[in-house]
Amino acid sequence: MKRNLIAVLIIGVILVLGWRYVDPNRLLADVYYVKVPSAEMATNVSDGYRYDLIGYDEERKKRPLAITTPSLLPEGDYLKVYVREENPEVTDYERVNALEVPEQLKEEQEGDDSESSFP
């Protein structure tokens, strides 16, 4: 009985600590890479700016994505974005160094600068 109580308490502490350090916006999300276009591509919305972009995953699959930010992003930065399966809205993002972006994706994104937003 005492062992069961200790086991339940340990599992509870692990779950609470794990949830504290796990970002739910990144949990079970797909990872895509995008290059931030010029500021003219951003749409002014009530809670900041919205970018409609095409993201590339590690297998070179393309997907339309939407990022809403409180301020304009620096043009030309690479972002690693996290997005749920069927929702085009990005749940979280982080800036990454150009060296972290797979070379094939950099080449495609640099070639697609004129087509980086939705039609």
N, C-alpha and C positions, 0 to 999 in steps of 0.2 A: 504494500500500500504506500509506504513511504517512498519507495523507488519510483512508483508511478507518478506521485506528486512532484518529485524532483524532476523527472523526465518532462512532464507537462510544463513546469516552470521554465526549464531550460529551452524547450521548444518555443515557448511564448516570448522569452527574452530574445532569442535568435530572430524570430519573426518581426518583433518590434524594431530591433536594431537594423535588420535587413530592409525593412520598409522605409526607415529613416534615411538610408543611404542609397536607395534605388529610386531613380527618377521615373515616375509613372509615364511621363511623356515620351520616354525613350524605350520603355518596356514593350516588347513585341512589335516594335516599329521597324519598317524597312529603311535602309540607309541609301540616300542618293546624294550626288554631288552637283552643285550648280555654280555658275560664275555670275556674280552680281553685274547686271547691265548698268547703263547710264541712268542718272536720276530721272531723265525724261520718261523712262519705262515704268516708273512708280506711279501708282494712283493714290491720291490723297483720300483717306477714309477717316471715319470718326475717331478711331483709336490709333492713328499713325499713318503708315504707308503700306500699300499692298503691292507686291511684285508677283506677276503671273509669269512663271518661267517653265522651262523644260529641264527636268532633272535626269541624270544618267546614273545608273547603278553600276556595280562592278562587272556585270555581265553585258554591259553596253546597251541595256534596255532603256528606252526613253519613256518619260512619263510627265504629263503636265502637273505642275505644282503651284501652290499659292502660298506666299509667305507674307505675313503681316508683322510689321516691326514698328516700334514706337518712334524711331527716327530713320532717316535715310541711311542706307548702307554704303560703305565706300565702294566706288565703281572698280570693277576688276578683281575684287576679293573672291576667293573660293570659299564656299560654304559646304559643310557636311550637314545635310538635313535629315530629319527623322519624320516619317509620315506613315500613317496607318494604311492598311491595304486598299480600301475602297474610297477613302476620303482624300481629295487633292490638297486639303489644307495641312500645312506643315505643323507638327506638334512641338518641335524644338529644332534648334539649329546651333551650330558653332562654326566659327571661322577656323579654317585650316590653312596650313602652309601649302604653297603650290607643289612642294615636293611630296606631300602626303596624298595628293590627288593622283590616281593612276594615269600614266602617260597617255594611254589611248583616249581617256575621257577629256584630258586637257586639249588634245588635238581636235577632237570633235567639237568641244565647246568653243574653242577659238575660231573654228571654221564656221560655226553656226551663230556668231554674234548678231548677225542681222535678223536671224529667225528665233532669237531666244525667248520671245514672248508669244503669247497666243495670237492667232490671226484675228 
